Amino acid sequence: MYKITFSKKADKSLRRMPRNIALNIATKIKQLANDPHRMPNVKKLTNHPGYRLRVGDWRIVYTVNDNELLVHIINVKTRGEIYK
């Protein structure tokens, strides 16, 4: 089981979004702790290190450290905002 950590940006984004969406995203993040590489809707990023998880119109960008069993959530934003 991987440990989940959040950047300040990701934490701030989760706190400001509507509660029902935040709960849905939190559920998906908890599922990441089991196996961050084999989740549906996960792709490796090409221009940045890490992965992205799609949850509806929202994207979760994260990195995985397999040596320390750590998943670090970098940012959570809508599709149009995350890649800027």
C-alpha positions as CSV (number, residue, x, y, z in Angstrom):
1,M,0.0,0.0,0.0
2,Y,1.4,3.4,-1.1
3,K,1.3,6.5,1.1
4,I,-0.4,9.5,-0.4
5,T,1.1,13.1,0.0
6,F,-0.3,16.3,-1.4
7,S,1.4,19.5,-2.6
8,K,0.1,22.8,-1.4
9,K,-1.4,23.5,-4.8
10,A,-3.3,20.2,-4.8
11,D,-4.5,20.6,-1.3
12,K,-5.8,24.1,-2.1
13,S,-7.5,22.9,-5.2
14,L,-9.4,20.1,-3.4
15,R,-10.5,22.5,-0.7
16,R,-11.9,25.1,-3.2
17,M,-13.8,22.7,-5.5
18,P,-17.5,21.7,-5.0
19,R,-17.8,19.1,-2.2
20,N,-19.4,16.3,-4.3
21,I,-16.6,16.5,-6.8
22,A,-13.9,16.6,-4.1
23,L,-15.4,13.5,-2.5
24,N,-15.4,11.7,-5.8
25,I,-11.7,12.7,-6.4
26,A,-10.8,11.7,-2.9
27,T,-12.2,8.2,-3.5
28,K,-10.1,7.8,-6.6
29,I,-7.0,9.0,-4.8
30,K,-7.6,6.4,-2.1
31,Q,-7.7,3.8,-4.9
32,L,-4.4,5.0,-6.1
33,A,-2.8,3.9,-2.9
34,N,-3.5,0.2,-3.8
35,D,-1.7,0.2,-7.2
36,P,-1.0,3.6,-8.8
37,H,0.2,2.0,-12.1
38,R,-2.8,-0.2,-12.9
39,M,-5.7,2.2,-12.4
40,P,-8.1,2.8,-15.3
41,N,-7.8,6.2,-16.9
42,V,-4.2,6.6,-16.0
43,K,-1.6,7.8,-18.5
44,K,2.1,8.6,-18.3
45,L,2.8,12.2,-19.1
46,T,5.0,12.9,-22.1
47,N,6.3,16.4,-21.4
48,H,6.4,16.2,-17.6
49,P,7.5,13.5,-15.1
50,G,4.7,11.6,-13.6
51,Y,1.2,10.4,-14.4
52,R,-2.3,11.8,-14.8
53,L,-5.6,10.3,-13.6
54,R,-8.8,11.3,-15.3
55,V,-11.9,11.7,-13.1
56,G,-14.6,13.1,-15.3
57,D,-13.6,16.6,-16.4
58,W,-10.9,16.8,-13.7
59,R,-7.3,15.7,-13.9
60,I,-5.0,14.5,-11.1
61,V,-1.3,14.9,-11.8
62,Y,0.9,12.8,-9.6
63,T,4.3,11.1,-9.3
64,V,5.1,7.7,-7.9
65,N,8.2,6.7,-5.9
66,D,8.3,2.9,-5.9
67,N,11.3,2.7,-3.6
68,E,9.5,4.6,-0.7
69,L,6.0,3.4,-1.7
70,L,4.9,7.0,-2.1
71,V,2.4,8.7,-4.4
72,H,2.7,12.5,-4.4
73,I,-0.3,14.4,-5.8
74,I,1.1,17.5,-7.6
75,N,-2.1,19.2,-8.8
76,V,-5.8,18.7,-9.3
77,K,-7.6,20.9,-11.9
78,T,-10.0,20.8,-14.8
79,R,-8.9,19.5,-18.1
80,G,-8.5,23.0,-19.6
81,E,-6.4,24.3,-16.7
82,I,-4.1,21.4,-15.7
83,Y,-1.8,21.4,-18.8
84,K,-1.1,25.2,-18.8
